[in-house]
Amino acid sequence: MRLPNVAEQYDAQNERQKNLTIELADVQNHKRDQDIEVGAAKLIIKSPNGTRYEVKVSDSGTLSASTV
């Protein structure tokens, strides 16, 4: 996220735009103690040795993992 540089003088419009930018970015962050729903994105988990695995679930709930 890139915020605009600080203006020499206070400008209410710039402040509103900055706040909107921060709020929109915050919505995309995962929050502590809340469920995480991946949706159409991939769930990729890294093992201790650095191998990356894509985790998938079938319609019956079966989990599978394959290297990425």
Biopython code that builds the backbone (N, CA, C, O; Angstrom):
import numpy as np
from Bio.PDB.StructureBuilder import StructureBuilder

atoms = [
    (1, "MET", "N", (0.855, -1.174, 0.000)),
    (1, "MET", "CA", (0.000, 0.000, 0.000)),
    (1, "MET", "C", (0.895, 1.230, 0.000)),
    (1, "MET", "O", (1.850, 1.324, 0.770)),
    (2, "ARG", "N", (0.572, 2.150, -0.862)),
    (2, "ARG", "CA", (1.312, 3.412, -0.897)),
    (2, "ARG", "C", (0.358, 4.546, -0.556)),
    (2, "ARG", "O", (-0.639, 4.764, -1.244)),
    (3, "LEU", "N", (0.672, 5.252, 0.499)),
    (3, "LEU", "CA", (-0.122, 6.412, 0.899)),
    (3, "LEU", "C", (0.499, 7.664, 0.307)),
    (3, "LEU", "O", (1.709, 7.712, 0.082)),
    (4, "PRO", "N", (-0.322, 8.682, 0.053)),
    (4, "PRO", "CA", (0.235, 9.918, -0.495)),
    (4, "PRO", "C", (1.166, 10.589, 0.510)),
    (4, "PRO", "O", (1.039, 10.397, 1.719)),
    (5, "ASN", "N", (2.099, 11.376, -0.009)),
    (5, "ASN", "CA", (3.001, 12.135, 0.862)),
    (5, "ASN", "C", (2.200, 13.123, 1.706)),
    (5, "ASN", "O", (1.106, 13.540, 1.327)),
    (6, "VAL", "N", (2.755, 13.483, 2.837)),
    (6, "VAL", "CA", (2.111, 14.433, 3.735)),
    (6, "VAL", "C", (2.089, 15.815, 3.079)),
    (6, "VAL", "O", (3.110, 16.291, 2.581)),
    (7, "ALA", "N", (0.930, 16.447, 3.083)),
    (7, "ALA", "CA", (0.794, 17.779, 2.502)),
    (7, "ALA", "C", (1.377, 18.817, 3.457)),
    (7, "ALA", "O", (1.432, 18.608, 4.669)),
    (8, "GLU", "N", (1.806, 19.927, 2.890)),
    (8, "GLU", "CA", (2.340, 21.020, 3.700)),
    (8, "GLU", "C", (1.274, 21.555, 4.655)),
    (8, "GLU", "O", (1.566, 21.892, 5.802)),
    (9, "GLN", "N", (0.036, 21.626, 4.168)),
    (9, "GLN", "CA", (-1.076, 22.100, 4.988)),
    (9, "GLN", "C", (-2.161, 21.035, 5.022)),
    (9, "GLN", "O", (-2.302, 20.238, 4.095)),
    (10, "TYR", "N", (-2.916, 21.037, 6.100)),
    (10, "TYR", "CA", (-4.000, 20.067, 6.248)),
    (10, "TYR", "C", (-5.029, 20.261, 5.143)),
    (10, "TYR", "O", (-5.446, 21.383, 4.854)),
    (11, "ASP", "N", (-5.433, 19.149, 4.529)),
    (11, "ASP", "CA", (-6.452, 19.170, 3.493)),
    (11, "ASP", "C", (-7.445, 18.057, 3.811)),
    (11, "ASP", "O", (-7.090, 16.879, 3.778)),
    (12, "ALA", "N", (-8.671, 18.422, 4.114)),
    (12, "ALA", "CA", (-9.687, 17.451, 4.517)),
    (12, "ALA", "C", (-9.913, 16.390, 3.446)),
    (12, "ALA", "O", (-10.101, 15.219, 3.776)),
    (13, "GLN", "N", (-9.899, 16.771, 2.176)),
    (13, "GLN", "CA", (-10.104, 15.806, 1.095)),
    (13, "GLN", "C", (-8.977, 14.771, 1.064)),
    (13, "GLN", "O", (-9.233, 13.578, 0.900)),
    (14, "ASN", "N", (-7.738, 15.225, 1.220)),
    (14, "ASN", "CA", (-6.614, 14.285, 1.264)),
    (14, "ASN", "C", (-6.734, 13.344, 2.462)),
    (14, "ASN", "O", (-6.439, 12.154, 2.352)),
    (15, "GLU", "N", (-7.157, 13.865, 3.578)),
    (15, "GLU", "CA", (-7.318, 13.048, 4.782)),
    (15, "GLU", "C", (-8.409, 11.991, 4.584)),
    (15, "GLU", "O", (-8.241, 10.841, 4.991)),
    (16, "ARG", "N", (-9.518, 12.375, 3.963)),
    (16, "ARG", "CA", (-10.593, 11.411, 3.677)),
    (16, "ARG", "C", (-10.095, 10.312, 2.740)),
    (16, "ARG", "O", (-10.388, 9.134, 2.947)),
    (17, "GLN", "N", (-9.341, 10.699, 1.708)),
    (17, "GLN", "CA", (-8.825, 9.712, 0.749)),
    (17, "GLN", "C", (-7.844, 8.764, 1.424)),
    (17, "GLN", "O", (-7.864, 7.561, 1.163)),
    (18, "LYS", "N", (-6.986, 9.294, 2.288)),
    (18, "LYS", "CA", (-6.031, 8.448, 3.012)),
    (18, "LYS", "C", (-6.766, 7.455, 3.904)),
    (18, "LYS", "O", (-6.425, 6.272, 3.934)),
    (19, "ASN", "N", (-7.770, 7.934, 4.629)),
    (19, "ASN", "CA", (-8.543, 7.051, 5.505)),
    (19, "ASN", "C", (-9.245, 5.961, 4.711)),
    (19, "ASN", "O", (-9.272, 4.807, 5.138)),
    (20, "LEU", "N", (-9.814, 6.310, 3.562)),
    (20, "LEU", "CA", (-10.492, 5.332, 2.723)),
    (20, "LEU", "C", (-9.505, 4.274, 2.234)),
    (20, "LEU", "O", (-9.825, 3.085, 2.230)),
    (21, "THR", "N", (-8.319, 4.692, 1.825)),
    (21, "THR", "CA", (-7.292, 3.756, 1.363)),
    (21, "THR", "C", (-6.918, 2.779, 2.470)),
    (21, "THR", "O", (-6.802, 1.579, 2.222)),
    (22, "ILE", "N", (-6.730, 3.272, 3.669)),
    (22, "ILE", "CA", (-6.372, 2.418, 4.814)),
    (22, "ILE", "C", (-7.517, 1.465, 5.144)),
    (22, "ILE", "O", (-7.281, 0.281, 5.384)),
    (23, "GLU", "N", (-8.747, 1.961, 5.160)),
    (23, "GLU", "CA", (-9.899, 1.115, 5.485)),
    (23, "GLU", "C", (-10.095, 0.009, 4.455)),
    (23, "GLU", "O", (-10.389, -1.128, 4.823)),
    (24, "LEU", "N", (-9.936, 0.323, 3.173)),
    (24, "LEU", "CA", (-10.091, -0.688, 2.128)),
    (24, "LEU", "C", (-9.002, -1.755, 2.234)),
    (24, "LEU", "O", (-9.281, -2.937, 2.030)),
    (25, "ALA", "N", (-7.782, -1.364, 2.546)),
    (25, "ALA", "CA", (-6.697, -2.330, 2.717)),
    (25, "ALA", "C", (-6.930, -3.184, 3.963)),
    (25, "ALA", "O", (-6.625, -4.376, 3.959)),
    (26, "ASP", "N", (-7.459, -2.593, 5.011)),
    (26, "ASP", "CA", (-7.698, -3.322, 6.258)),
    (26, "ASP", "C", (-8.729, -4.427, 6.078)),
    (26, "ASP", "O", (-8.626, -5.476, 6.713)),
    (27, "VAL", "N", (-9.708, -4.208, 5.233)),
    (27, "VAL", "CA", (-10.751, -5.214, 4.987)),
    (27, "VAL", "C", (-10.130, -6.486, 4.419)),
    (27, "VAL", "O", (-10.648, -7.578, 4.651)),
    (28, "GLN", "N", (-9.042, -6.366, 3.689)),
    (28, "GLN", "CA", (-8.412, -7.522, 3.051)),
    (28, "GLN", "C", (-7.496, -8.290, 4.002)),
    (28, "GLN", "O", (-7.041, -9.380, 3.655)),
    (29, "ASN", "N", (-7.216, -7.759, 5.178)),
    (29, "ASN", "CA", (-6.333, -8.422, 6.134)),
    (29, "ASN", "C", (-7.073, -9.504, 6.893)),
    (29, "ASN", "O", (-8.260, -9.372, 7.191)),
    (30, "HIS", "N", (-6.349, -10.592, 7.207)),
    (30, "HIS", "CA", (-6.911, -11.628, 8.065)),
    (30, "HIS", "C", (-6.835, -11.142, 9.507)),
    (30, "HIS", "O", (-5.834, -10.565, 9.931)),
    (31, "LYS", "N", (-7.890, -11.381, 10.240)),
    (31, "LYS", "CA", (-7.964, -10.921, 11.625)),
    (31, "LYS", "C", (-7.746, -12.096, 12.583)),
    (31, "LYS", "O", (-8.124, -13.229, 12.284)),
    (32, "ARG", "N", (-7.155, -11.823, 13.692)),
    (32, "ARG", "CA", (-6.944, -12.814, 14.731)),
    (32, "ARG", "C", (-8.293, -13.260, 15.294)),
    (32, "ARG", "O", (-9.213, -12.454, 15.439)),
    (33, "ASP", "N", (-8.401, -14.552, 15.609)),
    (33, "ASP", "CA", (-9.601, -15.132, 16.216)),
    (33, "ASP", "C", (-10.828, -15.031, 15.318)),
    (33, "ASP", "O", (-11.951, -14.978, 15.819)),
    (34, "GLN", "N", (-10.637, -15.003, 14.008)),
    (34, "GLN", "CA", (-11.746, -15.036, 13.060)),
    (34, "GLN", "C", (-11.482, -16.134, 12.043)),
    (34, "GLN", "O", (-10.330, -16.439, 11.734)),
    (35, "ASP", "N", (-12.552, -16.726, 11.523)),
    (35, "ASP", "CA", (-12.424, -17.753, 10.499)),
    (35, "ASP", "C", (-11.761, -17.178, 9.255)),
    (35, "ASP", "O", (-11.877, -15.987, 8.967)),
    (36, "ILE", "N", (-11.071, -18.037, 8.530)),
    (36, "ILE", "CA", (-10.453, -17.641, 7.268)),
    (36, "ILE", "C", (-11.103, -18.468, 6.173)),
    (36, "ILE", "O", (-11.028, -19.697, 6.190)),
    (37, "GLU", "N", (-11.739, -17.804, 5.224)),
    (37, "GLU", "CA", (-12.340, -18.485, 4.089)),
    (37, "GLU", "C", (-11.543, -18.107, 2.850)),
    (37, "GLU", "O", (-11.446, -16.929, 2.504)),
    (38, "VAL", "N", (-10.978, -19.098, 2.189)),
    (38, "VAL", "CA", (-10.092, -18.843, 1.069)),
    (38, "VAL", "C", (-10.871, -18.508, -0.194)),
    (38, "VAL", "O", (-10.426, -17.665, -0.974)),
    (39, "GLY", "N", (-12.017, -19.138, -0.420)),
    (39, "GLY", "CA", (-12.803, -18.861, -1.624)),
    (39, "GLY", "C", (-12.120, -19.414, -2.857)),
    (39, "GLY", "O", (-11.725, -20.580, -2.871)),
    (40, "ALA", "N", (-11.971, -18.596, -3.905)),
    (40, "ALA", "CA", (-11.385, -19.045, -5.167)),
    (40, "ALA", "C", (-9.861, -19.076, -5.127)),
    (40, "ALA", "O", (-9.234, -19.641, -6.024)),
    (41, "ALA", "N", (-9.258, -18.479, -4.107)),
    (41, "ALA", "CA", (-7.794, -18.456, -4.014)),
    (41, "ALA", "C", (-7.274, -19.823, -3.580)),
    (41, "ALA", "O", (-8.044, -20.667, -3.121)),
    (42, "LYS", "N", (-5.973, -20.040, -3.725)),
    (42, "LYS", "CA", (-5.343, -21.287, -3.299)),
    (42, "LYS", "C", (-4.876, -21.166, -1.859)),
    (42, "LYS", "O", (-4.500, -20.087, -1.400)),
    (43, "LEU", "N", (-4.905, -22.295, -1.151)),
    (43, "LEU", "CA", (-4.323, -22.365, 0.185)),
    (43, "LEU", "C", (-2.985, -23.071, 0.034)),
    (43, "LEU", "O", (-2.937, -24.263, -0.270)),
    (44, "ILE", "N", (-1.901, -22.338, 0.247)),
    (44, "ILE", "CA", (-0.558, -22.899, 0.116)),
    (44, "ILE", "C", (0.118, -22.837, 1.475)),
    (44, "ILE", "O", (0.175, -21.788, 2.117)),
    (45, "ILE", "N", (0.634, -23.997, 1.899)),
    (45, "ILE", "CA", (1.288, -24.118, 3.204)),
    (45, "ILE", "C", (2.722, -24.558, 2.969)),
    (45, "ILE", "O", (2.988, -25.409, 2.120)),
    (46, "LYS", "N", (3.654, -23.969, 3.731)),
    (46, "LYS", "CA", (5.075, -24.298, 3.594)),
    (46, "LYS", "C", (5.499, -25.194, 4.752)),
    (46, "LYS", "O", (5.224, -24.893, 5.913)),
    (47, "SER", "N", (6.175, -26.304, 4.427)),
    (47, "SER", "CA", (6.674, -27.220, 5.453)),
    (47, "SER", "C", (7.967, -26.668, 6.053)),
    (47, "SER", "O", (8.551, -25.734, 5.502)),
    (48, "PRO", "N", (8.422, -27.234, 7.178)),
    (48, "PRO", "CA", (9.655, -26.740, 7.801)),
    (48, "PRO", "C", (10.875, -26.759, 6.874)),
    (48, "PRO", "O", (11.775, -25.933, 7.020)),
    (49, "ASN", "N", (10.907, -27.708, 5.909)),
    (49, "ASN", "CA", (12.067, -27.755, 5.015)),
    (49, "ASN", "C", (11.913, -26.831, 3.807)),
    (49, "ASN", "O", (12.772, -26.806, 2.926)),
    (50, "GLY", "N", (10.817, -26.072, 3.770)),
    (50, "GLY", "CA", (10.624, -25.090, 2.712)),
    (50, "GLY", "C", (9.778, -25.555, 1.541)),
    (50, "GLY", "O", (9.491, -24.767, 0.640)),
    (51, "THR", "N", (9.371, -26.824, 1.533)),
    (51, "THR", "CA", (8.516, -27.323, 0.453)),
    (51, "THR", "C", (7.135, -26.687, 0.572)),
    (51, "THR", "O", (6.571, -26.606, 1.664)),
    (52, "ARG", "N", (6.601, -26.243, -0.546)),
    (52, "ARG", "CA", (5.284, -25.600, -0.562)),
    (52, "ARG", "C", (4.238, -26.596, -1.051)),
    (52, "ARG", "O", (4.443, -27.284, -2.051)),
    (53, "TYR", "N", (3.113, -26.667, -0.334)),
    (53, "TYR", "CA", (2.026, -27.588, -0.668)),
    (53, "TYR", "C", (0.735, -26.812, -0.877)),
    (53, "TYR", "O", (0.390, -25.924, -0.097)),
    (54, "GLU", "N", (0.026, -27.166, -1.952)),
    (54, "GLU", "CA", (-1.309, -26.616, -2.173)),
    (54, "GLU", "C", (-2.309, -27.591, -1.552)),
    (54, "GLU", "O", (-2.285, -28.783, -1.856)),
    (55, "VAL", "N", (-3.175, -27.093, -0.694)),
    (55, "VAL", "CA", (-4.165, -27.922, -0.019)),
    (55, "VAL", "C", (-5.497, -27.748, -0.727)),
    (55, "VAL", "O", (-5.935, -26.628, -0.988)),
    (56, "LYS", "N", (-6.142, -28.883, -1.038)),
    (56, "LYS", "CA", (-7.442, -28.863, -1.712)),
    (56, "LYS", "C", (-8.429, -29.707, -0.919)),
    (56, "LYS", "O", (-8.036, -30.579, -0.145)),
    (57, "VAL", "N", (-9.709, -29.441, -1.119)),
    (57, "VAL", "CA", (-10.767, -30.228, -0.499)),
    (57, "VAL", "C", (-11.765, -30.622, -1.583)),
    (57, "VAL", "O", (-12.131, -29.807, -2.430)),
    (58, "SER", "N", (-12.202, -31.889, -1.546)),
    (58, "SER", "CA", (-13.190, -32.357, -2.517)),
    (58, "SER", "C", (-14.587, -32.033, -1.999)),
    (58, "SER", "O", (-14.751, -31.585, -0.864)),
    (59, "ASP", "N", (-15.588, -32.263, -2.841)),
    (59, "ASP", "CA", (-16.976, -32.022, -2.428)),
    (59, "ASP", "C", (-17.399, -32.918, -1.270)),
    (59, "ASP", "O", (-18.351, -32.599, -0.557)),
    (60, "SER", "N", (-16.698, -34.042, -1.073)),
    (60, "SER", "CA", (-17.023, -34.925, 0.050)),
    (60, "SER", "C", (-16.242, -34.574, 1.312)),
    (60, "SER", "O", (-16.426, -35.208, 2.351)),
    (61, "GLY", "N", (-15.364, -33.560, 1.231)),
    (61, "GLY", "CA", (-14.600, -33.132, 2.401)),
    (61, "GLY", "C", (-13.233, -33.759, 2.513)),
    (61, "GLY", "O", (-12.535, -33.537, 3.503)),
    (62, "THR", "N", (-12.828, -34.541, 1.523)),
    (62, "THR", "CA", (-11.515, -35.167, 1.543)),
    (62, "THR", "C", (-10.438, -34.129, 1.241)),
    (62, "THR", "O", (-10.516, -33.396, 0.255)),
    (63, "LEU", "N", (-9.427, -34.084, 2.117)),
    (63, "LEU", "CA", (-8.316, -33.152, 1.924)),
    (63, "LEU", "C", (-7.194, -33.824, 1.159)),
    (63, "LEU", "O", (-6.925, -35.011, 1.342)),
    (64, "SER", "N", (-6.541, -33.057, 0.301)),
    (64, "SER", "CA", (-5.352, -33.564, -0.395)),
    (64, "SER", "C", (-4.342, -32.419, -0.483)),
    (64, "SER", "O", (-4.697, -31.242, -0.421)),
    (65, "ALA", "N", (-3.090, -32.799, -0.629)),
    (65, "ALA", "CA", (-2.026, -31.806, -0.752)),
    (65, "ALA", "C", (-1.082, -32.242, -1.855)),
    (65, "ALA", "O", (-0.761, -33.423, -1.985)),
    (66, "SER", "N", (-0.642, -31.277, -2.644)),
    (66, "SER", "CA", (0.334, -31.548, -3.690)),
    (66, "SER", "C", (1.353, -30.423, -3.696)),
    (66, "SER", "O", (1.048, -29.288, -3.330)),
    (67, "THR", "N", (2.568, -30.752, -4.115)),
    (67, "THR", "CA", (3.614, -29.735, -4.136)),
    (67, "THR", "C", (3.301, -28.691, -5.198)),
    (67, "THR", "O", (2.685, -28.979, -6.223)),
    (68, "VAL", "N", (3.740, -27.485, -4.923)),
    (68, "VAL", "CA", (3.513, -26.368, -5.845)),
    (68, "VAL", "C", (4.788, -26.083, -6.591)),
    (68, "VAL", "O", (4.827, -25.178, -7.424)),
]
sb = StructureBuilder()
sb.init_structure("model")
sb.init_model(0)
sb.init_chain("A")
sb.init_seg("    ")
for serial, (resi, resn, name, xyz) in enumerate(atoms, 1):
    if name == "N":
        sb.init_residue(resn, " ", resi, " ")
    sb.init_atom(name, np.array(xyz, "f"), 0.0, 1.0, " ", f" {name:<3s}", serial, name[0])
structure = sb.get_structure()
